Amino acid sequence: MKKYFSKLTLAIVAAVVLSLGVAVPAMAATPDPLEPVEVGITKEINTPAGTSVPALDFNFNIRQLVANEAGTGYVVGFAPGSQVTNFGVRTASFPAGMAGPELVWQAHVPGVTPVEFNVLDGVVWPHAGDFLFVVYEQANTNPTVDADPNMTLTYTNASFVLMVRVSNCEATGTLVPTQAAAFESVFTLPGTDGRPGTNSVHTWNDATKSYDITPGEPGDPGTDDERVLTDPSTLRFVNDFTRIIRTGGLESPALAVSKNVTGGQANLNTLYFPFTINLTIPALAITHGWTAPDPLTDLVGITTIAAPGTAITPTTNHGLTVTGAAPNFVVTVNLKHNERIAFPELPEGTTFWVEEAATARYAPSAIATIGGAAAGTFGSDALGNINTILRVPAATPAPGTFAISLTEAGATGGNTVAFTNTHHEVPFTGLVIGSMPILAVLLGATVLLAMMVASRSRQRIEQLPVAH
């Protein structure tokens, strides 16, 4: 019995070892879960530097494609049993106040505001295989902005064909999108709105070419990879945004340059100080319709600091001239105490500098305010600064210095450069400068009389007898 038990034990142990030998390779061969591919959309807002963009929403249609039975290319639709669901529309949102240029929202890029997501999240796939979609932007998705005459927002006509390969994941028993590629789409328009639709036929430069599913750089023009965007996150849509400041008038203009004069002996009534103001208008604003007024002098208005909403009729003493053509204008003007020159209308992103000529016995200084916030103090009211030229923002301002923004006008304090000229008095000595010629004659006569008296005194001394 004992011998039989030993044989039985040996047989059981051998069976267990053999079963483990089979089980371990089987466990090692279990496939890992497939890594799903992630697809993003890049939305770029091209706008002049310094422009504050309002809250904006952009919708992207993502519609399934099927081979065009009437010829080459693809049309919106799907084969029976192959419809992908839960796709439709994806939205990219910009919060208000983001500053240009080139605001970029990109889906599924960590750290990029305002939101990140994978375009393919939530999509239900009917089966494994390759699926094609057309991706394009909807027009007029911001009705408040679209209706505002002071704002211009373009919507892009860009269109892409997105290819997604879906595989069976043995580890989870699910369908997983594992590869993706995007081609810039060339489509036949079904209408006049410049965007693809249900009847659009979508192709790319070579409809028979196999596509690269390896993430990388976009293909080089002129090569076999031309127009191929191998990184799905390079689904890039670019919009232009510009805005004109013209709601505040003379009281709250886009830009104002003012003159204040101080000092006990300062001329507050008839002394004018010469200014030169250089403006550069953003090219994008000109592209989207901004034009200078005719005549150019209507670009500005002269008011008092005390009553900025009331215009002063320029006199010959003001010497007002406006020269140049878009994008560059030069304004010359003379301002006296308590006067300012205002620019009621300018595109956001306009850059400027202003220079005041030197004036004897006056020391110039200035404070620049951009958007109601102090942007710099220039010059000095010290005696050593009299009779000097003062330029704001700098002696040689860099391009883009002091951009103008709509949020920087009106109640927030606006864009202003406030010049102050401090008069330094001549110390009072009791001598009247106007009497100096007479004083010189009297002084000369006194010296001559003294010399004559000294000469006669010497002669008398020489005539005295000499004592022996």
C-alpha positions as CSV (number, residue, x, y, z in Angstrom):
1,M,0.0,0.0,0.0
2,K,2.8,2.3,0.9
3,K,4.6,1.5,-2.3
4,Y,1.4,2.2,-4.3
5,F,0.9,5.5,-2.6
6,S,4.4,6.6,-3.5
7,K,3.8,5.8,-7.1
8,L,0.6,7.7,-7.1
9,T,2.2,10.7,-5.5
10,L,5.0,10.7,-8.1
11,A,2.4,10.6,-10.9
12,I,0.4,13.5,-9.4
13,V,3.6,15.6,-9.0
14,A,4.6,14.8,-12.6
15,A,1.2,15.8,-13.8
16,V,1.3,19.1,-11.9
17,V,4.7,19.9,-13.3
18,L,3.6,19.2,-16.8
19,S,0.5,21.2,-16.4
20,L,2.6,24.2,-15.1
21,G,4.9,23.8,-18.1
22,V,1.9,24.2,-20.4
23,A,0.2,27.0,-18.3
24,V,3.2,29.3,-17.9
25,P,3.9,29.7,-21.7
26,A,0.1,30.3,-22.1
27,M,0.1,33.0,-19.5
28,A,3.2,34.6,-21.0
29,A,1.6,34.8,-24.4
30,T,-1.4,36.8,-23.2
31,P,-1.4,40.0,-25.4
32,D,-1.1,43.4,-23.8
33,P,-4.0,45.9,-24.1
34,L,-3.7,48.0,-27.3
35,E,-2.7,51.7,-26.8
36,P,-5.4,53.8,-28.3
37,V,-4.3,56.6,-30.7
38,E,-5.3,60.2,-29.7
39,V,-6.2,62.9,-32.2
40,G,-6.2,66.6,-31.5
41,I,-7.3,69.7,-33.4
42,T,-5.2,72.9,-33.4
43,K,-7.1,76.2,-33.5
44,E,-5.0,79.3,-34.2
45,I,-6.3,82.9,-33.9
46,N,-4.1,85.3,-35.9
47,T,-4.5,88.7,-34.4
48,P,-2.3,91.9,-34.0
49,A,-0.1,91.9,-30.9
50,G,-1.9,93.6,-28.0
51,T,-5.4,92.7,-29.1
52,S,-7.7,91.3,-26.4
53,V,-9.8,88.6,-27.9
54,P,-13.4,88.0,-26.6
55,A,-14.8,84.7,-25.6
56,L,-15.0,82.6,-28.8
57,D,-16.3,79.1,-29.7
58,F,-15.4,77.2,-32.8
59,N,-17.2,74.1,-33.9
60,F,-15.7,71.4,-36.0
61,N,-17.8,69.0,-38.0
62,I,-16.4,65.4,-38.2
63,R,-18.4,63.4,-40.7
64,Q,-17.9,59.9,-42.0
65,L,-16.8,59.3,-45.6
66,V,-17.5,56.5,-48.0
67,A,-16.0,55.8,-51.5
68,N,-17.7,57.9,-54.2
69,E,-19.6,55.5,-56.4
70,A,-19.7,58.2,-59.2
71,G,-16.0,58.3,-59.5
72,T,-12.8,59.0,-57.6
73,G,-12.7,60.5,-54.1
74,Y,-15.0,60.2,-51.1
75,V,-18.4,61.6,-50.1
76,V,-20.2,62.0,-46.8
77,G,-21.9,58.7,-45.9
78,F,-21.2,55.2,-44.7
79,A,-21.6,51.6,-45.9
80,P,-24.4,49.5,-44.3
81,G,-23.2,48.2,-40.9
82,S,-20.3,50.5,-40.9
83,Q,-21.7,53.7,-39.3
84,V,-19.6,55.3,-36.6
85,T,-21.6,56.9,-33.8
86,N,-21.0,59.6,-31.1
87,F,-18.8,61.7,-33.4
88,G,-20.5,64.7,-35.0
89,V,-19.2,68.0,-33.7
90,R,-16.3,69.0,-31.5
91,T,-15.9,72.5,-29.9
92,A,-12.8,74.5,-29.1
93,S,-13.4,77.4,-26.7
94,F,-11.3,80.5,-26.0
95,P,-12.0,82.4,-22.8
96,A,-12.2,86.2,-22.9
97,G,-9.1,88.2,-22.5
98,M,-6.5,86.0,-24.1
99,A,-3.9,88.3,-25.8
100,G,-2.5,87.9,-29.4
101,P,-0.8,87.2,-31.6
102,E,-1.3,83.6,-32.6
103,L,-3.5,82.3,-29.9
104,V,-3.4,78.5,-30.1
105,W,-5.8,76.0,-28.7
106,Q,-4.8,72.4,-29.2
107,A,-6.7,69.4,-28.1
108,H,-5.0,66.9,-26.0
109,V,-1.8,68.8,-25.3
110,P,-1.0,68.9,-21.6
111,G,-0.8,72.4,-20.1
112,V,-2.5,74.2,-23.0
113,T,-5.6,76.1,-22.1
114,P,-8.5,76.2,-22.0
115,V,-9.3,72.5,-22.4
116,E,-7.8,69.3,-23.7
117,F,-9.5,66.3,-25.0
118,N,-9.1,63.5,-27.5
119,V,-11.3,63.9,-30.5
120,L,-11.8,60.2,-30.6
121,D,-13.1,59.9,-27.0
122,G,-16.6,58.4,-26.8
123,V,-16.7,57.2,-30.4
124,V,-18.4,53.9,-30.9
125,W,-16.9,51.8,-33.7
126,P,-19.0,49.2,-35.5
127,H,-16.1,46.8,-36.3
128,A,-12.4,46.7,-36.9
129,G,-11.0,48.2,-40.1
130,D,-10.2,51.6,-41.6
131,F,-12.5,54.5,-41.4
132,L,-12.4,57.9,-43.1
133,F,-13.8,61.2,-42.0
134,V,-13.8,64.8,-43.2
135,V,-13.0,67.5,-40.6
136,Y,-14.0,71.1,-41.3
137,E,-15.0,74.2,-39.4
138,Q,-18.5,75.6,-39.1
139,A,-19.0,79.3,-40.0
140,N,-20.6,82.0,-37.9
141,T,-20.5,80.2,-34.5
142,N,-20.0,83.5,-32.6
143,P,-23.2,85.6,-33.4
144,T,-22.4,88.4,-31.0
145,V,-18.9,88.9,-32.5
146,D,-20.1,88.3,-36.1
147,A,-22.7,91.0,-35.8
148,D,-20.4,93.7,-34.2
149,P,-19.2,96.2,-36.8
150,N,-16.1,96.9,-34.8
151,M,-14.9,93.3,-35.0
152,T,-13.9,91.1,-37.8
153,L,-13.6,87.3,-37.3
154,T,-12.9,85.1,-40.3
155,Y,-13.7,81.4,-40.5
156,T,-11.3,79.1,-42.3
157,N,-12.2,77.0,-45.3
158,A,-9.5,74.4,-44.4
159,S,-10.6,70.8,-44.7
160,F,-8.9,67.5,-43.8
161,V,-9.5,63.9,-44.4
162,L,-8.8,61.9,-41.2
163,M,-8.1,58.2,-41.5
164,V,-8.4,56.0,-38.4
165,R,-7.5,52.3,-38.2
166,V,-9.5,50.3,-35.6
167,S,-8.2,47.0,-34.3
168,N,-9.6,44.1,-32.2
169,C,-8.0,44.1,-28.7
170,E,-7.7,40.5,-27.6
171,A,-6.7,41.5,-24.1
172,T,-9.9,43.4,-23.4
173,G,-12.2,42.2,-26.1
174,T,-12.9,45.7,-27.3
175,L,-12.4,47.8,-30.5
176,V,-9.5,50.2,-30.2
177,P,-8.4,53.0,-32.6
178,T,-4.7,52.3,-32.9
179,Q,-3.5,54.4,-35.9
180,A,-4.4,57.7,-37.5
181,A,-3.3,60.0,-40.3
182,A,-4.6,63.2,-41.8
183,F,-4.4,64.6,-45.3
184,E,-5.2,68.1,-46.4
185,S,-8.4,67.7,-48.3
186,V,-9.2,69.0,-51.7
187,F,-13.0,69.0,-52.2
188,T,-15.5,69.9,-54.9
189,L,-17.8,72.5,-53.4
190,P,-21.5,71.7,-53.3
191,G,-22.5,75.4,-52.8
192,T,-21.2,78.9,-52.4
193,D,-20.3,79.0,-48.7
194,G,-16.8,77.7,-49.4
195,R,-17.1,74.7,-47.1
196,P,-17.6,71.0,-47.6
197,G,-21.1,69.5,-47.3
198,T,-23.1,66.4,-47.9
199,N,-22.4,66.4,-51.6
200,S,-18.8,67.4,-51.5
201,V,-16.3,65.0,-53.2
202,H,-13.1,64.8,-51.2
203,T,-9.7,63.9,-52.6
204,W,-6.1,64.7,-51.9
205,N,-3.1,65.0,-54.2
206,D,-2.8,61.2,-54.7
207,A,-5.9,59.2,-53.9
208,T,-4.1,55.9,-54.4
209,K,-1.1,56.6,-52.1
210,S,-0.7,54.6,-48.9
211,Y,-0.7,56.8,-45.9
212,D,1.9,57.1,-43.2
213,I,0.6,56.3,-39.8
214,T,3.8,57.1,-37.9
215,P,3.7,60.4,-36.0
216,G,6.2,62.9,-37.4
217,E,6.6,66.1,-39.3
218,P,4.3,67.1,-42.2
219,G,5.5,66.0,-45.6
220,D,7.8,68.2,-47.7
221,P,6.3,69.9,-50.7
222,G,7.4,68.4,-54.0
223,T,8.0,64.9,-52.6
224,D,5.9,61.8,-52.4
225,D,4.7,62.9,-49.0
226,E,3.4,66.2,-50.2
227,R,0.2,67.4,-48.4
228,V,0.4,64.5,-46.0
229,L,0.1,65.5,-42.3
230,T,1.5,62.5,-40.5
231,D,0.9,63.8,-37.0
232,P,-2.9,63.9,-36.5
233,S,-2.6,66.8,-34.1
234,T,-1.6,69.0,-37.1
235,L,-5.2,69.3,-38.0
236,R,-4.7,73.1,-38.0
237,F,-7.4,75.7,-38.5
238,V,-6.4,79.4,-38.6
239,N,-8.7,82.3,-38.1
240,D,-8.1,86.1,-38.2
241,F,-9.5,88.5,-35.6
242,T,-9.3,92.3,-35.6
243,R,-11.1,95.0,-33.7
244,I,-11.4,98.8,-34.1
245,I,-11.6,101.2,-31.2
246,R,-14.2,103.7,-32.2
247,T,-16.9,103.7,-29.4
248,G,-15.4,106.2,-27.0
249,G,-15.1,109.3,-29.2
250,L,-13.1,112.3,-28.0
251,E,-14.0,111.6,-24.3
252,S,-12.6,108.1,-24.2
253,P,-10.4,107.8,-27.4
254,A,-8.1,105.0,-28.5
255,L,-5.1,107.2,-27.7
256,A,-4.6,110.7,-26.1
257,V,-1.5,112.8,-25.7
258,S,-1.9,115.7,-23.2
259,K,0.1,118.7,-22.1
260,N,0.4,120.2,-18.6
261,V,2.7,123.1,-17.6
262,T,3.8,123.9,-14.1
263,G,6.0,126.6,-12.4
264,G,5.4,130.0,-10.8
265,Q,6.7,131.8,-13.8
266,A,5.5,129.3,-16.4
267,N,3.6,130.6,-19.4
268,L,0.2,128.9,-19.2
269,N,-1.6,130.9,-21.8
270,T,0.3,131.5,-25.1
271,L,3.3,129.1,-25.1
272,Y,2.9,126.1,-27.5
273,F,5.1,123.0,-27.3
274,P,5.8,121.0,-30.5
275,F,4.9,117.3,-30.7
276,T,5.5,114.6,-33.3
277,I,3.4,111.4,-33.1
278,N,4.2,108.3,-35.2
279,L,1.5,105.7,-35.7
280,T,1.8,102.2,-37.3
281,I,-1.5,100.4,-38.1
282,P,-1.5,96.6,-38.0
283,A,-1.4,95.1,-41.5
284,L,-4.1,92.6,-40.6
285,A,-6.5,95.4,-39.7
286,I,-5.9,97.0,-43.1
287,T,-6.4,93.6,-44.8
288,H,-9.8,93.3,-43.1
289,G,-11.1,96.7,-44.1
290,W,-9.8,99.5,-41.9
291,T,-9.2,102.7,-43.8
292,A,-8.0,106.1,-42.7
293,P,-10.5,109.0,-42.7
294,D,-10.5,111.6,-45.5
295,P,-9.2,114.2,-44.9
296,L,-6.5,112.7,-42.7
297,T,-6.9,115.5,-40.1
298,D,-10.2,113.9,-39.2
299,L,-8.1,111.1,-37.6
300,V,-7.5,113.4,-34.6
301,G,-9.3,116.0,-32.4
302,I,-7.9,118.7,-30.1
303,T,-9.6,119.2,-26.7
304,T,-8.8,120.5,-23.3
305,I,-7.8,118.2,-20.4
306,A,-10.6,119.7,-18.3
307,A,-13.3,119.0,-20.9
308,P,-12.0,116.1,-23.1
309,G,-15.4,115.6,-24.8
310,T,-15.5,119.1,-26.2
311,A,-13.4,119.7,-29.3
312,I,-11.3,122.8,-29.8
313,T,-11.1,124.3,-33.3
314,P,-7.4,124.0,-34.3
315,T,-5.7,127.3,-34.9
316,T,-2.6,128.2,-36.8
317,N,-0.8,128.1,-33.5
318,H,-1.6,124.4,-33.2
319,G,0.2,123.7,-36.5
320,L,-1.8,120.4,-37.0
321,T,-0.7,118.2,-39.9
322,V,-1.3,114.5,-40.7
323,T,0.9,113.0,-43.4
324,G,1.6,109.5,-44.7
325,A,-0.5,106.5,-45.7
326,A,-1.5,103.3,-44.1
327,P,0.1,101.6,-42.3
328,N,2.3,104.6,-41.2
329,F,1.1,108.1,-40.3
330,V,2.9,111.1,-38.8
331,V,1.0,113.7,-36.8
332,T,2.6,117.0,-35.9
333,V,0.8,119.4,-33.4
334,N,1.5,122.2,-31.0
335,L,-0.1,122.0,-27.6
336,K,-0.3,124.5,-24.8
337,H,-1.1,124.0,-21.1
338,N,-4.4,122.0,-20.5
339,E,-4.7,120.8,-24.1
340,R,-4.5,117.3,-25.5
341,I,-4.7,115.6,-28.9
342,A,-7.1,112.6,-29.1
343,F,-7.3,109.7,-31.6
344,P,-11.0,108.6,-31.4
345,E,-10.6,105.6,-33.8
346,L,-7.6,103.3,-34.2
347,P,-7.4,99.5,-34.8
348,E,-6.3,97.4,-31.8
349,G,-2.6,96.6,-32.1
350,T,-1.7,100.0,-33.4
351,T,1.8,101.0,-32.2
352,F,3.1,104.5,-31.6
353,W,5.7,106.8,-30.3
354,V,5.5,110.5,-29.5
355,E,8.3,113.1,-29.2
356,E,8.3,116.6,-27.7
357,A,10.7,119.2,-29.0
358,A,13.1,121.0,-26.6
359,T,11.9,124.2,-25.0
360,A,14.2,126.7,-23.2
361,R,13.8,126.9,-19.4
362,Y,11.4,123.9,-19.4
363,A,12.2,120.4,-18.2
364,P,10.0,117.7,-19.9
365,S,8.6,114.5,-18.2
366,A,5.8,112.1,-19.1
367,I,3.8,109.3,-17.7
368,A,2.5,106.6,-20.1
369,T,-0.7,104.7,-19.3
370,I,-1.7,101.6,-21.2
371,G,-5.0,100.0,-20.4
372,G,-5.3,102.1,-17.2
373,A,-2.1,100.7,-15.9
374,A,1.2,102.7,-15.6
375,A,3.5,101.7,-18.4
376,G,6.5,103.9,-17.7
377,T,7.8,107.3,-16.5
378,F,10.0,109.2,-18.9
379,G,12.2,112.3,-18.5
380,S,12.6,114.4,-15.4
381,D,11.4,117.8,-13.9
382,A,15.0,118.5,-12.7
383,L,16.8,121.7,-13.6
384,G,19.4,119.7,-15.4
385,N,16.8,118.4,-17.8
386,I,15.8,121.7,-19.2
387,N,15.9,122.3,-23.0
388,T,15.9,118.6,-23.9
389,I,14.0,116.4,-26.3
390,L,11.7,113.8,-24.8
391,R,10.5,110.7,-26.7
392,V,8.0,108.2,-25.4
393,P,8.4,105.2,-25.2
394,A,12.1,105.4,-25.9
395,A,14.8,107.1,-28.0
396,T,14.6,104.2,-30.5
397,P,11.4,102.3,-29.8
398,A,11.3,98.7,-30.9
399,P,8.5,97.5,-33.3
400,G,5.4,96.6,-31.3
401,T,6.1,98.9,-28.4
402,F,2.9,100.2,-26.7
403,A,0.2,98.2,-28.5
404,I,-3.3,99.6,-28.2
405,S,-6.2,97.4,-27.0
406,L,-9.9,97.9,-26.7
407,T,-9.9,96.9,-23.1
408,E,-7.4,99.7,-22.6
409,A,-9.8,102.5,-23.5
410,G,-12.7,104.2,-21.8
411,A,-13.4,103.6,-18.1
412,T,-10.3,101.6,-17.4
413,G,-8.1,104.6,-18.0
414,G,-7.3,104.2,-21.7
415,N,-4.1,104.7,-23.5
416,T,-2.6,108.1,-22.6
417,V,0.8,109.8,-22.6
418,A,0.6,112.8,-20.2
419,F,3.4,115.3,-20.7
420,T,4.4,117.8,-18.0
421,N,6.8,120.7,-18.6
422,T,8.2,122.2,-15.4
423,H,9.5,125.8,-15.7
424,H,12.6,126.7,-13.9
425,E,12.8,130.4,-12.9
426,V,15.9,132.6,-13.2
427,P,17.1,133.5,-9.6
428,F,16.2,137.1,-8.8
429,T,19.4,139.3,-8.2
430,G,18.0,142.8,-8.0
431,L,19.6,143.7,-11.3
432,V,17.3,144.5,-14.1
433,I,18.7,142.9,-17.3
434,G,17.3,145.7,-19.4
435,S,19.4,148.3,-17.5
436,M,22.7,146.5,-18.1
437,P,23.9,148.7,-21.0
438,I,23.5,151.9,-18.9
439,L,25.1,150.3,-16.0
440,A,28.1,149.4,-18.1
441,V,28.5,153.0,-19.3
442,L,28.3,154.3,-15.7
443,L,30.9,151.7,-14.6
444,G,33.2,152.7,-17.5
445,A,32.8,156.4,-16.6
446,T,33.6,155.7,-13.0
447,V,36.8,153.8,-13.9
448,L,37.9,156.7,-16.3
449,L,37.3,159.3,-13.6
450,A,39.3,157.3,-11.1
451,M,42.2,157.0,-13.6
452,M,42.1,160.8,-14.1
453,V,42.1,161.6,-10.4
454,A,45.0,159.2,-9.9
455,S,47.0,160.8,-12.8
456,R,46.5,164.4,-11.4
457,S,47.5,163.2,-7.9
458,R,50.7,161.8,-9.3
459,Q,51.5,165.0,-11.1
460,R,51.1,167.0,-7.8
461,I,53.4,164.6,-6.0
462,E,56.1,165.0,-8.6
463,Q,55.9,168.8,-8.4
464,L,56.6,168.9,-4.6
465,P,60.0,170.2,-3.6
466,V,62.5,167.6,-2.5
467,A,63.8,168.1,1.1
468,H,67.5,167.8,1.6
